[in-house]
Amino acid sequence: MVDLDTSVRGSILRIGEASVVESFVRIKFSGGLGDVVIGNRCNINSGTVIYSGHGVRLGNNVLIAANCTLAASNHEYEDGERPIREQGLRPSKGGIIVEDDVWIASNCLILDGARIGKGAVIGAGSLVRGEVKPYTVMGGNPLKILGYRRGHEPHSPPAKARSLLAQVK
Ligand SMILES: CC(C)(COP(=O)(O)OP(=O)(O)OC[C@H]1O[C@@H](n2cnc3c(N)ncnc32)[C@H](O)[C@@H]1OP(=O)(O)O)[C@@H](O)C(=O)NCCC(=O)NCCS
């Protein structure tokens, strides 16, 4: 039931070990020549659509909830005298990169140029266009910081210092 395009013009689709791509996920090779690379132990839920565009890379342990769209390219649209469909693509912003241990909740939209840092959480219904800092909890449109995962608050001591402090207590 998963709808996976075969790769086109040399693009690669790679799905890592123990990753699950649920029914009614669509991975479509269009809008560029980028690869779609999914790491290990990822889960992509139903209704999610991935347009390969300029490339989509998911790290390991990435969770994508239902009905998300990852659109890694944009149509060129500037010329108002010609149909958009004849104008090709806008220059690449680098595709979409999602680092390890990220949770993207339901109904999110991730655009070309998005870089979601390790450990981040993207709340339901969010629009992501640029950089998301590691271990932040983000949500909304425009995206804003909702919080931080424990141990990664802005002024929390680095992991090594925390373990030393724990020994002292
Ligand atoms: C992001 C999320 C995990 C945060 O949950 P939480 O820690 O319980 O946070 P709260 O509900 O206490 O909300 C904290 C604040 O963030 C805001 N917020 C929460 N989720 C938000 C979202 N998706 N978009 C925008 N703002 C959001 C709340 O309005 C609240 O703001 P306030 O303090 O100004 O009132 C949760 O809201 C969410 O989006 N869950 C996704 C569920 C889902 O898609 N599940 C699919 C199964 S995999």
The ligand as an ORCA input file, in Angstrom:
! r2SCAN-3c Opt
* xyz 0 1
  C       4.279     20.041     20.745
  C       3.543     19.174     21.757
  C       4.198     17.813     21.859
  C       3.682     19.916     23.097
  O       2.915     19.266     24.054
  P       2.997     19.761     25.596
  O       4.418     19.699     26.047
  O       1.992     18.995     26.353
  O       2.674     21.298     25.486
  P       1.372     22.122     25.976
  O       0.133     21.523     25.402
  O       1.487     22.280     27.446
  O       1.594     23.523     25.253
  C       2.643     24.395     25.655
  C       2.543     25.666     24.830
  O       2.883     25.370     23.475
  C       1.800     25.712     22.593
  N       1.687     24.645     21.592
  C       1.590     23.332     21.852
  N       1.550     22.652     20.699
  C       1.613     23.542     19.709
  C       1.617     23.421     18.317
  N       1.538     22.231     17.718
  N       1.705     24.542     17.582
  C       1.776     25.752     18.192
  N       1.785     25.925     19.529
  C       1.700     24.822     20.271
  C       0.573     25.774     23.488
  O      -0.395     26.644     22.947
  C       1.149     26.276     24.781
  O       1.339     27.668     24.705
  P       0.999     28.624     25.964
  O       1.954     28.156     27.048
  O       1.295     29.988     25.440
  O      -0.419     28.350     26.283
  C       2.054     18.962     21.401
  O       1.303     20.147     21.584
  C       1.843     18.479     19.959
  O       1.853     19.233     18.975
  N       1.661     17.155     19.860
  C       1.563     16.459     18.604
  C       0.614     15.289     18.700
  C       0.667     14.459     17.463
  O       0.704     14.954     16.351
  N       0.691     13.158     17.666
  C       0.798     12.235     16.572
  C       1.224     10.898     17.082
  S       2.862     10.520     16.600
*
